[in-house]
Amino acid sequence: MDFTQAQIEVVRAVAGSFPAVDWQAAILDYEIQQVSDGFDSDYVGVVLIRGSDGALTQDQFYLDRTAREACTQLFLQRKQDAGEDIAGFVLRIEHPGKYRFDFKDKAKRLEGVWDAEGEGYLDNYLEHYQREKAAG
């Protein structure tokens, strides 16, 4: 497996963790660090779900074991391919099949640093998503 394939596996596994079939978009802020006995990770995931009335609503989602393992494999693959550690990533997924990774070089939450801007963005992801779509 190469790094690109590891990314695709993360996207598939994350999308499989969503609580609803009729989702429009999602964002996952994932942090990971290697520690003496394995890995420490933390994440926040938000999915936008289209209701029966057509309106989007925001809901939190939780990663299953397969998705968490795929995220760890992505971390390991980056280290193997490029010799670099990543501290995590922000993954944006849009239905159907569009995605983008933004990799982190510092794991703020795992280091005990409160990221007010990042938390605010995730808390209000629906509004940010709608503005970004309107802006084109």
DSSP file with accessible surface (Angstrom, degrees, kcal/mol):
  #  RESIDUE AA STRUCTURE BP1 BP2  ACC     N-H-->O    O-->H-N    N-H-->O    O-->H-N    TCO  KAPPA ALPHA  PHI   PSI    X-CA   Y-CA   Z-CA
    1    1 A M              0   0  125      0, 0.0     2,-0.2     0, 0.0     0, 0.0   0.000 360.0 360.0 360.0 139.6    0.0    0.0    0.0
    2    2 A D     >  -     0   0   86      1,-0.0     4,-2.4    79,-0.0     5,-0.2  -0.536 360.0 -93.5-107.5 178.9    1.3    3.5   -0.7
    3    3 A F  H  > S+     0   0   25      1,-0.2     4,-2.1     2,-0.2     5,-0.1   0.888 123.7  51.9 -62.9 -39.6    0.3    6.8    0.8
    4    4 A T  H  > S+     0   0   80      1,-0.2     4,-2.1     2,-0.2    -1,-0.2   0.930 111.1  47.3 -63.5 -44.0   -2.4    7.6   -1.7
    5    5 A Q  H  > S+     0   0   69      1,-0.2     4,-2.4     2,-0.2    -1,-0.2   0.887 108.9  55.1 -65.1 -36.8   -4.0    4.2   -1.2
    6    6 A A  H  X S+     0   0    1     -4,-2.4     4,-2.0     1,-0.2    -1,-0.2   0.889 107.0  51.3 -62.8 -37.6   -3.8    4.7    2.6
    7    7 A Q  H  X S+     0   0   29     -4,-2.1     4,-2.5     2,-0.2    -2,-0.2   0.932 108.9  50.1 -63.3 -45.0   -5.7    8.0    2.1
    8    8 A I  H  X S+     0   0   43     -4,-2.1     4,-2.6     1,-0.2     5,-0.2   0.911 108.9  52.4 -61.3 -40.6   -8.4    6.3    0.1
    9    9 A E  H  X S+     0   0   68     -4,-2.4     4,-2.5     1,-0.2    -1,-0.2   0.894 108.6  50.6 -62.9 -38.7   -8.8    3.7    2.8
   10   10 A V  H  X S+     0   0    0     -4,-2.0     4,-3.1    60,-0.2     5,-0.3   0.945 110.2  49.7 -62.9 -47.2   -9.2    6.4    5.4
   11   11 A V  H  X S+     0   0   17     -4,-2.5     4,-2.6     1,-0.2     5,-0.2   0.941 113.1  46.2 -58.5 -47.7  -11.9    8.1    3.4
   12   12 A R  H  X S+     0   0  159     -4,-2.6     4,-1.6     1,-0.2    -1,-0.2   0.921 115.5  45.7 -61.3 -45.5  -13.8    4.8    2.8
   13   13 A A  H  < S+     0   0   14     -4,-2.5     4,-0.4    -5,-0.2    54,-0.3   0.910 113.5  49.0 -67.6 -40.5  -13.6    3.8    6.5
   14   14 A V  H >< S+     0   0    2     -4,-3.1     3,-2.0     1,-0.2     4,-0.4   0.948 109.9  51.1 -64.1 -47.2  -14.6    7.3    7.8
   15   15 A A  H >< S+     0   0   29     -4,-2.6     3,-1.2    -5,-0.3    -1,-0.2   0.858 104.3  59.3 -60.4 -30.7  -17.6    7.4    5.4
   16   16 A G  T 3< S+     0   0   58     -4,-1.6    -1,-0.3     1,-0.2    -2,-0.2   0.630  98.1  61.1 -71.7 -10.8  -18.6    4.0    6.7
   17   17 A S  T <  S+     0   0   18     -3,-2.0    45,-0.5    -4,-0.4    -1,-0.2   0.522  76.0 116.5 -90.9  -8.2  -18.8    5.5   10.2
   18   18 A F    <   -     0   0   20     -3,-1.2    43,-0.1    -4,-0.4     5,-0.0  -0.361  65.9-135.7 -67.1 144.2  -21.5    8.1    9.4
   19   19 A P  S    S+     0   0   77      0, 0.0     2,-0.3     0, 0.0    -1,-0.1   0.533  83.0  43.3 -77.9  -5.9  -24.8    7.6   11.3
   20   20 A A        -     0   0   33      1,-0.1     3,-0.3     0, 0.0    -2,-0.1  -0.976  65.7-140.8-141.2 154.0  -27.0    8.2    8.2
   21   21 A V  S    S+     0   0  140     -2,-0.3     2,-1.7     1,-0.2    -1,-0.1   0.856  94.6  66.0 -79.7 -36.7  -27.0    7.2    4.6
   22   22 A D  S    S+     0   0   90     28,-0.1    28,-2.8    27,-0.0     2,-0.3  -0.421  71.4 148.8 -90.9  65.3  -28.2   10.5    3.2
   23   23 A W  E     -A   49   0A  28     -2,-1.7    26,-0.3    -3,-0.3     3,-0.1  -0.686  31.1-170.8 -98.8 153.7  -25.1   12.6    4.1
   24   24 A Q  E     -     0   0A  46     24,-3.3    71,-2.7     1,-0.4     2,-0.3   0.775  65.8 -12.1-108.1 -44.2  -23.9   15.6    2.1
   25   25 A A  E     -AB  48  94A   0     23,-0.9    23,-3.5    69,-0.2    -1,-0.4  -0.979  55.7-166.4-156.5 161.8  -20.5   16.4    3.6
   26   26 A A  E     -AB  47  93A   1     67,-2.4    67,-2.5    -2,-0.3     2,-0.4  -0.986   7.3-156.0-152.5 157.3  -18.3   15.7    6.6
   27   27 A I  E     -AB  46  92A   2     19,-2.7    19,-2.8    -2,-0.3     2,-0.4  -0.997   6.9-169.4-136.3 137.7  -15.2   17.0    8.3
   28   28 A L  E     -AB  45  91A   2     63,-2.3    63,-2.8    -2,-0.4     2,-0.7  -0.993   7.2-164.6-129.1 122.8  -12.8   15.0   10.5
   29   29 A D  E     +AB  44  90A  10     15,-2.9    15,-1.8    -2,-0.4     2,-0.4  -0.935  22.9 179.8-106.0 107.0  -10.1   16.6   12.6
   30   30 A Y  E     -AB  43  89A   1     59,-3.0    59,-2.5    -2,-0.7     2,-0.4  -0.931  12.4-172.4-118.4 132.1   -7.8   13.8   13.7
   31   31 A E  E     +AB  42  88A   1     11,-3.1    11,-2.0    -2,-0.4     2,-0.3  -0.955   7.2 177.6-122.4 145.6   -4.7   13.9   15.8
   32   32 A I  E     -A   41   0A   4     55,-2.0     2,-0.3    -2,-0.4     9,-0.2  -0.998   8.4-179.6-148.4 142.8   -2.2   11.1   16.4
   33   33 A Q  E     -A   40   0A  47      7,-2.4     7,-2.9    -2,-0.3     2,-0.4  -0.993  28.4-124.3-139.1 142.9    1.1   10.7   18.3
   34   34 A Q  E     -A   39   0A  99     -2,-0.3     5,-0.3     5,-0.2     2,-0.2  -0.732  34.9-177.6 -84.9 131.2    3.3    7.6   18.6
   35   35 A V  E >   -A   38   0A  55      3,-2.5     3,-1.9    -2,-0.4    -2,-0.0  -0.739  43.8 -88.1-122.6 174.3    3.9    6.8   22.3
   36   36 A S  T 3  S+     0   0  132      1,-0.3     3,-0.1    -2,-0.2    -2,-0.0   0.817 125.5  35.4 -57.3 -33.1    6.0    4.1   24.0
   37   37 A D  T 3  S-     0   0  143      1,-0.0     2,-0.4     0, 0.0    -1,-0.3   0.120 131.0 -67.1-110.2  21.0    3.2    1.5   24.0
   38   38 A G  E <  S-A   35   0A  26     -3,-1.9    -3,-2.5     2,-0.0     2,-0.3  -0.968  82.1 -24.6 142.6-121.8    1.5    2.3   20.7
   39   39 A F  E     -A   34   0A  73     -2,-0.4     2,-0.4    -5,-0.3    -5,-0.2  -0.964  35.1-153.7-136.9 147.9   -0.5    5.4   19.6
   40   40 A D  E     +A   33   0A  73     -7,-2.9    -7,-2.4    -2,-0.3     2,-0.3  -0.969  27.3 172.5-115.9 134.1   -2.5    8.2   21.3
   41   41 A S  E     -A   32   0A  45     -2,-0.4     2,-0.3    -9,-0.2    -9,-0.2  -0.965  17.6-176.2-142.5 160.7   -5.2    9.8   19.2
   42   42 A D  E     +A   31   0A  63    -11,-2.0   -11,-3.1    -2,-0.3     2,-0.3  -0.978  12.8 174.8-151.6 146.4   -8.1   12.2   19.4
   43   43 A Y  E     -A   30   0A  47     -2,-0.3     2,-0.4   -13,-0.2   -13,-0.2  -0.993  23.8-155.1-153.8 159.1  -10.6   13.3   16.9
   44   44 A V  E     -A   29   0A  37    -15,-1.8   -15,-2.9    -2,-0.3     2,-0.4  -0.990  20.3-171.8-132.9 127.0  -13.7   15.4   16.3
   45   45 A G  E     -A   28   0A   0     16,-0.5    16,-1.9    -2,-0.4     2,-0.4  -0.982   5.9-176.9-126.0 133.1  -16.0   14.4   13.4
   46   46 A V  E     -AC  27  60A   9    -19,-2.8   -19,-2.7    -2,-0.4     2,-0.4  -0.993   4.3-169.3-128.4 133.3  -19.0   16.3   12.1
   47   47 A V  E     -AC  26  59A   0     12,-3.2    12,-2.4    -2,-0.4     2,-0.6  -0.941  16.8-138.9-122.4 143.1  -21.3   15.1    9.3
   48   48 A L  E     -AC  25  58A   0    -23,-3.5   -24,-3.3    -2,-0.4   -23,-0.9  -0.915  23.5-164.9-101.7 123.5  -24.0   17.1    7.4
   49   49 A I  E     -AC  23  57A  24      8,-2.7     8,-2.4    -2,-0.6     2,-0.6  -0.902  16.7-132.8-114.5 135.3  -27.2   15.0    6.9
   50   50 A R  E     - C   0  56A  83    -28,-2.8     6,-0.2    -2,-0.4   -28,-0.1  -0.772  26.7-146.4 -88.7 121.3  -30.0   15.9    4.5
   51   51 A G    >   -     0   0   26      4,-3.1     3,-2.2    -2,-0.6    -1,-0.0  -0.228  31.4 -95.0 -79.0 175.1  -33.3   15.5    6.2
   52   52 A S  T 3  S+     0   0  140      1,-0.3    -1,-0.1     2,-0.1    -2,-0.0   0.773 127.3  56.3 -64.1 -22.6  -36.6   14.4    4.5
   53   53 A D  T 3  S-     0   0  131      2,-0.2    -1,-0.3     1,-0.0     3,-0.1   0.419 120.1-110.7 -87.4   0.3  -37.4   18.1    4.0
   54   54 A G  S <  S+     0   0   31     -3,-2.2     2,-0.2     1,-0.3    -2,-0.1   0.315  76.4 130.5  90.1  -9.0  -34.2   18.6    2.1
   55   55 A A        -     0   0   45     -5,-0.1    -4,-3.1     1,-0.1     2,-0.3  -0.510  57.0-122.2 -80.5 147.0  -32.6   20.7    4.8
   56   56 A L  E     -C   50   0A  23     -6,-0.2     2,-0.3    -2,-0.2    -6,-0.2  -0.684  27.9-174.0 -86.7 140.5  -29.1   20.0    6.1
   57   57 A T  E     -C   49   0A  75     -8,-2.4    -8,-2.7    -2,-0.3     2,-0.4  -0.925  20.4-124.0-128.5 158.4  -28.5   19.3    9.7
   58   58 A Q  E     +C   48   0A  66     -2,-0.3     2,-0.3   -10,-0.2   -10,-0.2  -0.841  31.2 169.1-106.3 136.8  -25.2   18.8   11.6
   59   59 A D  E     -C   47   0A  78    -12,-2.4   -12,-3.2    -2,-0.4     2,-0.2  -0.989  31.4-119.4-143.4 150.7  -24.4   15.8   13.7
   60   60 A Q  E     -C   46   0A  89     -2,-0.3     2,-0.3   -14,-0.2   -14,-0.2  -0.595  29.2-160.4 -85.0 149.1  -21.3   14.4   15.3
   61   61 A F        -     0   0    2    -16,-1.9   -16,-0.5    -2,-0.2     2,-0.4  -0.933   7.6-140.4-128.9 160.9  -20.0   11.0   14.3
   62   62 A Y        -     0   0  149    -45,-0.5     2,-0.3    -2,-0.3   -18,-0.0  -0.942  20.5-119.9-121.7 138.8  -17.7    8.5   15.9
   63   63 A L        -     0   0    7     -2,-0.4   -49,-0.1     1,-0.1     2,-0.1  -0.594  23.1-139.7 -79.1 135.5  -15.1    6.4   14.2
   64   64 A D     >  -     0   0   69     -2,-0.3     4,-2.3   -51,-0.3     5,-0.2  -0.284  36.1 -92.1 -81.9 177.1  -15.4    2.7   14.4
   65   65 A R  H  > S+     0   0  171      1,-0.2     4,-2.7     2,-0.2     5,-0.2   0.890 125.3  55.5 -60.2 -40.9  -12.3    0.5   14.9
   66   66 A T  H  > S+     0   0   90      1,-0.2     4,-2.1     2,-0.2    -1,-0.2   0.917 109.6  46.6 -58.9 -43.4  -11.7    0.0   11.2
   67   67 A A  H  > S+     0   0    0    -54,-0.3     4,-2.1     2,-0.2    -1,-0.2   0.913 111.9  49.8 -67.8 -42.1  -11.6    3.8   10.6
   68   68 A R  H  X S+     0   0   96     -4,-2.3     4,-2.1     1,-0.2    -2,-0.2   0.911 111.6  49.4 -63.7 -39.8   -9.3    4.3   13.6
   69   69 A E  H  X S+     0   0   98     -4,-2.7     4,-2.5     1,-0.2    -1,-0.2   0.885 108.7  52.8 -66.1 -37.3   -6.9    1.6   12.3
   70   70 A A  H  X S+     0   0   15     -4,-2.1     4,-2.1    -5,-0.2   -60,-0.2   0.899 108.2  51.1 -64.3 -38.6   -7.0    3.2    8.8
   71   71 A C  H  X S+     0   0    1     -4,-2.1     4,-1.9     2,-0.2    -2,-0.2   0.910 110.5  48.3 -65.3 -40.8   -6.0    6.5   10.3
   72   72 A T  H  X S+     0   0   30     -4,-2.1     4,-2.5     1,-0.2    -2,-0.2   0.915 109.6  52.8 -64.9 -40.9   -3.1    4.8   12.2
   73   73 A Q  H  X S+     0   0   73     -4,-2.5     4,-3.0     1,-0.2    -2,-0.2   0.891 106.2  53.6 -63.1 -36.9   -2.0    3.1    9.0
   74   74 A L  H  X S+     0   0    0     -4,-2.1     4,-2.3     2,-0.2    -1,-0.2   0.931 108.5  49.9 -62.2 -43.3   -2.0    6.5    7.2
   75   75 A F  H  X S+     0   0    5     -4,-1.9     4,-1.8     1,-0.2    -2,-0.2   0.943 114.4  44.4 -58.1 -48.4    0.3    7.8    9.9
   76   76 A L  H  X S+     0   0   60     -4,-2.5     4,-2.4     1,-0.2    -2,-0.2   0.885 111.2  53.7 -66.5 -38.1    2.6    4.8    9.5
   77   77 A Q  H  X S+     0   0    6     -4,-3.0     4,-3.2     2,-0.2     5,-0.3   0.898 106.7  51.5 -65.9 -39.0    2.5    4.9    5.7
   78   78 A R  H  X>S+     0   0   63     -4,-2.3     4,-2.6     1,-0.2     6,-1.0   0.921 110.9  48.8 -62.4 -42.1    3.6    8.6    5.7
   79   79 A K  H  X5S+     0   0   79     -4,-1.8     4,-1.4     4,-0.2    -2,-0.2   0.917 115.3  44.3 -63.6 -42.2    6.5    7.7    7.9
   80   80 A Q  H  <5S+     0   0  147     -4,-2.4    -2,-0.2     2,-0.2    -1,-0.2   0.929 120.1  39.4 -68.6 -45.9    7.5    4.8    5.7
   81   81 A D  H  <5S+     0   0   80     -4,-3.2    -2,-0.2    -5,-0.2    -3,-0.2   0.886 136.0  13.6 -74.0 -41.4    7.1    6.7    2.4
   82   82 A A  H  <5S-     0   0   51     -4,-2.6    -3,-0.2    -5,-0.3    -2,-0.2   0.455  91.8-121.6-117.2  -6.5    8.5   10.1    3.3
   83   83 A G  S  <<S+     0   0   64     -4,-1.4     2,-0.4    -5,-0.5    -4,-0.2   0.714  73.7 124.7  70.3  19.0   10.3    9.6    6.6
   84   84 A E        -     0   0   94     -6,-1.0     2,-0.4     2,-0.0    -1,-0.3  -0.868  56.9-138.0-115.1 144.8    8.0   12.2    8.1
   85   85 A D        -     0   0   97     -2,-0.4     2,-0.4    -3,-0.1    -9,-0.1  -0.812  15.4-157.9 -91.9 138.2    5.7   12.1   11.0
   86   86 A I        -     0   0   11     -2,-0.4    19,-0.2   -11,-0.2     3,-0.1  -0.907  11.5-149.5-108.5 147.4    2.4   13.8   10.6
   87   87 A A        -     0   0   14     17,-2.7   -55,-2.0    -2,-0.4     2,-0.3   0.445  64.4 -70.0 -93.5  -0.9    0.5   14.9   13.8
   88   88 A G  E     -BD  31 104A   0     16,-0.7    16,-2.8   -57,-0.3    -1,-0.3  -0.946  50.6-114.2 145.0-163.1   -2.8   14.4   12.2
   89   89 A F  E     -BD  30 103A   3    -59,-2.5   -59,-3.0    -2,-0.3     2,-0.5  -0.984  11.0-124.2-162.5 161.6   -5.0   15.8    9.5
   90   90 A V  E     -BD  29 102A  23     12,-2.6    12,-2.3    -2,-0.3     2,-0.5  -0.993  31.9-163.7-112.3 122.5   -8.3   17.5    8.7
   91   91 A L  E     -BD  28 101A   0    -63,-2.8   -63,-2.3    -2,-0.5     2,-0.5  -0.947   6.3-167.8-110.9 125.7  -10.3   15.5    6.2
   92   92 A R  E     -BD  27 100A  51      8,-2.5     8,-2.2    -2,-0.5     2,-0.4  -0.964   8.0-174.0-111.4 129.5  -13.1   17.0    4.3
   93   93 A I  E     -BD  26  99A   4    -67,-2.5   -67,-2.4    -2,-0.5     2,-0.4  -0.986   5.3-169.4-124.8 134.0  -15.4   14.7    2.4
   94   94 A E  E  >  -BD  25  98A  47      4,-3.3     4,-2.1    -2,-0.4   -69,-0.2  -0.972  36.9 -84.7-120.8 140.5  -18.2   15.7    0.0
   95   95 A H  T  4 S+     0   0   88    -71,-2.7     4,-0.0    -2,-0.4    -2,-0.0  -0.656 108.3  35.6 -81.3 130.3  -20.8   13.3   -1.4
   96   96 A P  T  4 S-     0   0  105      0, 0.0    -1,-0.3     0, 0.0   -72,-0.0   0.339 129.7 -57.9-103.6 117.8  -20.2   11.7   -3.8
   97   97 A G  T  4 S+     0   0   61      1,-0.2     2,-0.4   -86,-0.1    -2,-0.2   0.473  85.5 129.5  81.0   6.7  -16.5   10.9   -3.6
   98   98 A K  E  <  +D   94   0A 129     -4,-2.1    -4,-3.3     2,-0.0     2,-0.3  -0.798  29.3 162.5 -93.5 139.0  -14.7   14.2   -3.3
   99   99 A Y  E     -D   93   0A  90     -2,-0.4     2,-0.3    -6,-0.2    -6,-0.2  -0.986  22.5-164.8-151.9 159.4  -12.2   14.6   -0.5
  100  100 A R  E     -D   92   0A 128     -8,-2.2    -8,-2.5    -2,-0.3     2,-0.4  -0.975   8.3-153.8-148.3 132.3   -9.3   16.7    0.7
  101  101 A F  E     -D   91   0A  22     -2,-0.3     2,-0.5   -10,-0.2   -10,-0.2  -0.891   4.6-170.2-102.7 136.2   -6.7   16.1    3.4
  102  102 A D  E     -D   90   0A  65    -12,-2.3   -12,-2.6    -2,-0.4     2,-0.2  -0.984  22.8-144.0-120.5 113.3   -4.9   19.0    5.1
  103  103 A F  E     -D   89   0A  73     -2,-0.5     2,-0.3   -14,-0.2   -14,-0.3  -0.532   6.3-141.4 -85.5 146.9   -2.0   17.5    7.2
  104  104 A K  E     -D   88   0A  35    -16,-2.8   -17,-2.7    -2,-0.2   -16,-0.7  -0.808  14.8-166.6-105.1 145.9   -1.0   18.8   10.6
  105  105 A D  S    S+     0   0  155     -2,-0.3     2,-0.4   -19,-0.2    -1,-0.1   0.454  81.0  45.9-105.5  -2.5    2.5   19.1   11.9
  106  106 A K  S    S-     0   0  141    -18,-0.0     2,-1.0     0, 0.0    -1,-0.2  -0.995  70.2-143.8-143.0 132.3    1.4   19.7   15.5
  107  107 A A     >  +     0   0    3     -2,-0.4     4,-1.1     1,-0.2     6,-0.2  -0.792  22.8 179.0 -95.1  94.0   -1.2   17.9   17.5
  108  108 A K  T >4>S+     0   0   84     -2,-1.0     5,-2.9     2,-0.2     3,-0.6   0.954  75.9  43.6 -64.7 -54.7   -2.8   20.7   19.6
  109  109 A R  G >45S+     0   0   66      1,-0.3     3,-1.7     3,-0.2    -1,-0.2   0.909 113.3  51.8 -60.8 -42.5   -5.4   18.8   21.5
  110  110 A L  G 345S+     0   0   35      1,-0.3    -1,-0.3     2,-0.1    -2,-0.2   0.749 109.8  51.0 -66.5 -21.9   -3.0   15.9   22.3
  111  111 A E  G <<5S-     0   0  116     -4,-1.1    -1,-0.3    -3,-0.6    -2,-0.2   0.346 122.0-108.4 -92.5   3.1   -0.5   18.5   23.6
  112  112 A G  T < 5S+     0   0   71     -3,-1.7     2,-0.6     1,-0.3    -3,-0.2   0.678  72.5 141.1  80.0  18.8   -3.2   20.1   25.8
  113  113 A V      < -     0   0   78     -5,-2.9     2,-0.5    -6,-0.2    -1,-0.3  -0.837  48.6-135.7 -99.3 124.7   -3.5   23.2   23.7
  114  114 A W        -     0   0  181     -2,-0.6     2,-0.9    -3,-0.1     3,-0.2  -0.633  11.3-158.4 -80.1 126.7   -7.0   24.6   23.3
  115  115 A D     >  +     0   0   38     -2,-0.5     4,-2.8     1,-0.2     5,-0.3  -0.776  14.5 176.5-106.7  86.3   -7.7   25.6   19.6
  116  116 A A  H  > S+     0   0   48     -2,-0.9     4,-2.6     1,-0.2     5,-0.2   0.900  79.6  49.3 -60.6 -41.4  -10.6   28.0   19.9
  117  117 A E  H  > S+     0   0  170      2,-0.2     4,-2.2     1,-0.2    -1,-0.2   0.941 113.9  44.7 -65.8 -46.3  -10.7   28.8   16.2
  118  118 A G  H  > S+     0   0   17      2,-0.2     4,-2.2     1,-0.2    -2,-0.2   0.912 114.3  49.2 -64.2 -41.6  -10.7   25.1   15.2
  119  119 A E  H  X S+     0   0   89     -4,-2.8     4,-2.8     1,-0.2    -1,-0.2   0.919 110.5  50.8 -64.8 -41.8  -13.3   24.2   17.8
  120  120 A G  H  X S+     0   0   25     -4,-2.6     4,-1.5    -5,-0.3    -1,-0.2   0.895 108.8  52.0 -62.4 -39.6  -15.5   27.1   16.7
  121  121 A Y  H  < S+     0   0   43     -4,-2.2     7,-0.3     1,-0.2    -1,-0.2   0.941 113.5  43.2 -62.2 -46.9  -15.2   26.0   13.0
  122  122 A L  H >< S+     0   0   10     -4,-2.2     3,-1.4     1,-0.2     4,-0.2   0.898 110.6  55.0 -68.0 -39.7  -16.3   22.5   13.9
  123  123 A D  H 3< S+     0   0   94     -4,-2.8    -1,-0.2     1,-0.3    -2,-0.2   0.809 120.9  32.1 -61.2 -30.6  -19.1   23.6   16.2
  124  124 A N  T 3X S+     0   0   78     -4,-1.5     4,-2.1    -5,-0.2    -1,-0.3  -0.142  78.3 134.3-118.2  36.4  -20.5   25.7   13.4
  125  125 A Y  H <>  +     0   0    5     -3,-1.4     4,-3.3     1,-0.2     5,-0.2   0.875  67.7  58.3 -59.3 -38.8  -19.5   23.5   10.4
  126  126 A L  H  > S+     0   0   22      1,-0.2     4,-2.6    -4,-0.2    -1,-0.2   0.943 108.7  44.6 -57.7 -47.7  -22.9   23.7    8.8
  127  127 A E  H  > S+     0   0   84     -3,-0.3     4,-2.3     2,-0.2    -1,-0.2   0.918 115.2  48.0 -64.5 -42.1  -22.8   27.5    8.6
  128  128 A H  H  X S+     0   0   41     -4,-2.1     4,-2.7    -7,-0.3    -2,-0.2   0.927 111.7  50.4 -63.1 -43.3  -19.2   27.4    7.3
  129  129 A Y  H  X S+     0   0   14     -4,-3.3     4,-2.5     2,-0.2    -2,-0.2   0.927 110.7  48.5 -61.1 -46.6  -20.0   24.8    4.7
  130  130 A Q  H  X S+     0   0   95     -4,-2.6     4,-2.2    -5,-0.2    -1,-0.2   0.907 113.1  47.5 -63.6 -40.9  -23.0   26.7    3.4
  131  131 A R  H  X S+     0   0  142     -4,-2.3     4,-2.1     2,-0.2    -1,-0.2   0.917 112.1  49.6 -65.1 -43.2  -20.9   30.0    3.2
  132  132 A E  H  X S+     0   0   87     -4,-2.7     4,-0.8     1,-0.2    -2,-0.2   0.892 112.3  47.9 -63.7 -39.5  -18.0   28.2    1.4
  133  133 A K  H  < S+     0   0   96     -4,-2.5     3,-0.4    -5,-0.2    -1,-0.2   0.892 111.5  50.2 -67.8 -40.5  -20.4   26.6   -1.1
  134  134 A A  H  < S+     0   0   91     -4,-2.2    -2,-0.2     1,-0.2    -1,-0.2   0.858 108.2  53.0 -66.4 -33.7  -22.1   29.9   -1.7
  135  135 A A  H  <        0   0   92     -4,-2.1    -1,-0.2    -5,-0.2    -2,-0.2   0.701 360.0 360.0 -75.6 -18.0  -18.8   31.6   -2.3
  136  136 A G     <        0   0  101     -4,-0.8    -3,-0.2    -3,-0.4    -2,-0.1   0.657 360.0 360.0  81.2 360.0  -17.9   28.9   -4.9
